[in-house]
Amino acid sequence: MALRRVAMPCILPPPALFAQTPAKHPALRLSGTKNLHFASAPFPRFSAIVSYIGNGTASTIGHGLGLPVVFIIAKQLAPSNNVWRIGHKDLTNWSYQLTFDNTSQALNVGIWDSTPPTDLVVNLGPNPTVNSNNQNYIAYCFAEVEGFSKFSRYIGNGNADGPFVYCGFKPNYILVKRIDSKSDWVIYNIDDITTNPNNSCLIAQTTSALVSSHSIDILSNGFKVRNTTLNVNNGTYIFAAFAEAPFKYATSI
């Protein structure tokens, strides 16, 4: 599936990985609120879409995955220009967050309440961009499933012959972002180019079409960085990767 620009952030994987119709899930609650909705993916331990109503105090929201959330994207629904808040297990810790732009990670204890998610809940602080009283929010939550999804980081070496990044599968979709300095959100999709080096990517926080830069090799068990833009010496990069052939694992997820 080729990626297309939509109103939701393009750092999300192809929408076919999500269920199309949210359903009420009575076990999921944010303390002091009601009408929390939950939509599982076709692979229910991999991703969840949760809508919730904030209460303005440190709280938790259930996600129903049964595995710890390692990547989360959340936003207040109105007004539409509100900032997306992004957490990843390989930021410095859960006191830090990213936004959907080219800035580096930033300390903000009011987003994730400085507490890692668990296999049951995501923690929210009182920051109004994720938890203002009586306001509506959406959160995209992801867990790591062996052979299906991988969320981790790598350290750049500054060479055109960059690091190999192990995923345990051939990626279809790769998202990369440097966190210790200004950098773009870069997406590779195997449907855009099928040969190595793959130098066709999206700069996700812009409205640009595909650009030919930032070469990588997409391999049977991960990817290898073939550029210096996503490979500054000692730079720290987080990534999210999703398998080319996830359906073979569907019965074990």
C-alpha positions, 0 to 999 in steps of 0.5 A: 500500500503506497502511503498518502498524505492524510490529516492524521500524521503520516508517521503512522503505518498504513491504515489497513493495520487498524480496525475500521470501526471503534468499539466501546470497551467497558474495561477501559477507563480514565479515572473520572471520565466515561465513554472511553472507546477502544479499537483493536487492530486485526492483530490485537496485541499490536496496536490500539486506537483509544479515544478518551476524555481528559480530567486534568490530573495525573491519570491512566488510560487502558489500551487492551493490548496485553503488552507494554505500549512502546510507542504512542501518538496522542492529540487533543481533537479540537482545535485541529491544529493542536500538537501531536505528542509522541512517546517512544521507549528509547527516548531518554525516559518517559519524562521526554516527548517528541512533537511532529516537527524537526525538533529534538526530544524535549523534557516535559513531565506533564505529558506521560507523567514520567512513568512508562506504560504497562501491559494494561495502561498508558500514564498521562500527566496533567499537560492540557495537550494530552489531558485537559478536563472535559476535552476529547483526545485520541491516542494511537498505541503500539506494542512490540510483537516479535516478527511483526513490529520493532521499536528501538534505536541505533547510534550513527557512525558518520560513514556512508557504510552505516550501521546495520539495524536488526528487526527480525523480519524484512520491513515494509515500513520504516520510520526514523527520527534523530532525537538528540538534535534537530532532524526530520521524521523520515519514512521508507515504504517498500512499495515505493521502491523495491531495489536496494539502495532504497533512496525513496522516502517521505519527510513526514512532517512536510507536505512534500512528495517522495524525495530521493535521498537518505539511502538505506538497504532493506534486508531480510532481517532489518535494514542498513543505513547507507547515508550520513543524514540519518547517520551522524557520528554518535547521533541517537536515532529511534525507529519503528519498523513493521514487517512486509509479510505480517499475515504469516504471524497472525495466528500467533499474535 
